[in-house]
Amino acid sequence: HIFHMDKFLPGIAKLYGHTGNNAGAQRIADAYWHLWEPDFSTLGVGAAEAAAYIAGASPGMLNLWVSLTPGEVINEPLAVADMRNILLDDSDIDLVSTHKVVFPGLEDTITVLRPRAADGATLMYRPRMRFGEVIMFSTTHTPHSAVWLQGMPNPGRCSGEMRVLMAADLPRARAPARA
């Protein structure tokens, strides 16, 4: 299994010729702004503020992974890695590399962790996850992957992911005035 991070901020910054979490967060906001702007504009939030929410990670960007497998996930559950044992040195291609992923109308990224980066990491997963159960984790700080459980049958699994940007202190949108 190959662990990855959907939005590793230092790696994104480096890929686009910059450094640091703020530059990586700004790149994400710039790439997604054409999709986010209609919603954020109702709250008076601009792209720079959205980037600050991403970089601040409180809570920032979250991934909600849901089991869509009827019954239970028997094999290939989603596992998340405990960051205390992960080597995330984006200057060492043998550990981590960030790549462009191009979709129609969107240039995105993914960061791949080489096996040596995750050696010795504590992996956590929910055994026998049932249909509709959700795991929520940081999109910018949590390596994750499907993992093979030795000795278990593999009837297949189905899942869905939603990535969201959360900001705890956004003002509430005002409802339109009624006549």
N, C-alpha and C positions, 0 to 999 in steps of 0.2 A: 504494500500500500504506500502511496505517496501522499504525504500531508501537504496541505496548501493553506494559504491565507488569501481571502478574497481581496482585502484592502490593506496591505502592509505599507504603511505611510512612508517610511524611509526608502523602501524599494521603489515605490512609485515616483518619489521625488528624484531618485537617482536615474531612473529610466528616462525621465524628461529633462535631465541636465541640471538638477537642483539638489539641495540637501535638506533634510529635516522633516519632521512630522507636519509642520505648517505648510510646506511646499507640496507635500504629498496630498494633504487634505484639500488644498486649493485646486490641485489638478483634478481630484474627484469632483469637487463642486463645479468646476468649469465643464467637465465632461458631461455631467448629468443636469446642468442648469436648465437646458431647454426642456427637460422633462419635469423638473421640480418647480420652476419659476411660477407657473400658474397657482400652485398651492401656497408656496411661501409668500408670494406677493400679497395674498389676502391677510397675512400676518405682519406685513411690513418688514419681512426678512429678505436681505439681499444675498448674493452669492458669497461675499466675504464673510458674512455672519454664519452662513451654513458651513463654510470651511472651518470657522472657529469652533462650531459645535462638533464637527468631525474630529478635529485635532484635540479638542478638550476631552473627548471620550467620557463624558459624564451625563448620560450614558453614551452618547454618540451613535455610531452605526452598529446596529444589531442584526444578527442573522437568526431567523426563526425557521428551524428545520422541523418538518412535520412528517410523521409516518403516514403514508397512504396505502400501506400494505394491509389487505384484509386480515383480520386476526392479529397476529404478532409478527414482528421482525425476528426471524430465526437466525439468519446469518447476514453478514455485511452491514452491521449497525453503524451508525455514525459515531465516531469516537473523536473526542476533543483531547488535545494534549495540554498537560499542565506546563505553563510557561517557565516555571522555575528550572526546568531541566532542558530547555531548548536553546540551541546556539543560533542566534539570528544576526549573523554578521553578513550584511549585504555586500561587503567588499570581497567576500570569498565565494566565488562561483561554485566551489565544491560544497557549500552549505546552503545557499539561498540564491534564487534568481527570480526576478520579476519580468513578466512578459506582457506585451500588448495582446489583447483579444479584441478583434474588430467585429462588430455587429453592424447591420444596416442602421445608420444614424447614431452610432455610439462607438467610441473607442474606449474600451475598458482595459483592465489589467487583472492578472493573477500572479501570485507569488508561490513558487514551488520550493519546498524544503527537501533537500537531498537527504537520503537515509542517515548520513553521518550527523546532520543537524538535529535529528530527532532520536538518535541512539540514547537509550537510557531514560527517555521521557516517560512519565507516568501518563497512561492513557485512561480516559474515563468514558464509559458508555452506559446506556440504559438497557439492561438485558430485557429481552422479550417486550420491546416497546410496542404498544398497541396502536391500532388505527386511531388517528386524531391526536395522539400525544405529541407534544412539542418540546424541543430542546432550544433554549435561547442562549446565545453567546455573542461576544464582541466580534464583529466582522474585522476590526483592525488589530486585534490582539490575540486571536485564538486559532492556532493551527488545527485543522480537522481533516478527516478522511473516513471513508468507509473502510472497515477492517474485516478480515476473514477470520472467523472463529473455527479453529481446527477441531475436527471431530464432529462438527455440526452439519446437518444437511443444508443444502442451499436451494430452497424453493424459489429464490428471487425476492426482490423487495421493490417497493415503489415509494417515492418520497417527493416532497416539494420543499422549496426554500423561498423565503421572502426576506429581503434585506431592507431595513428601514433606518431612517435617520431620526433619532429621538433627541429632543431638547426639553429639559425639565422646566426652563424658565421662559418659554415662548408666551407672548400675550395671547389671550383667547381671541379668535376671530369674532368680529362684530357681525351680528345678524343684520340684514338690511332693514332699514326703518319701514314700518308699515304705515300706510296712509289712513 
